Amino acid sequence: MKNKRIIIAFSVLVAFLNLFDGIATNYGLMNNMIEELNPLMKFFAATSPNLFICIKIVLSILILLASYLVYKKSKEKFQILFLYSLVGVSVMYLGIFGMHIFWLSLL
């Protein structure tokens, strides 16, 4: 099924963008260049930069795992809904990626 391959492609994209967001955000926070706007992630970053990165890594793995389970075990209607969700998250992370690239280019 075509949706299954697209689900995996978008999940890899979201996982990669999530990791990039974590690394770029951590770099910006450590150098006092940016401010974390997500209150939960702000708490983790303030507690420990290593914890912040570990959480981003775990979240990326969970995205891949959930997508694999949807790929393998879900019915087509749920796969379509899940795919639309992945597309929405991808658009959001592409915007965040663009913001990171912008401020990184100012260095």
Buried (B, 14 or more C-beta within 10 A) or exposed (E): EEBBEBBBBBBBBBBBBBBBBBBBBBBBBEEEBBEBEEEEBBEBBEEEBEEBBEBBBEBBEEBBEEBEEBBEEBEEEEBEEBBEEBBEBBEEBEEBBEEBEEEEEEE
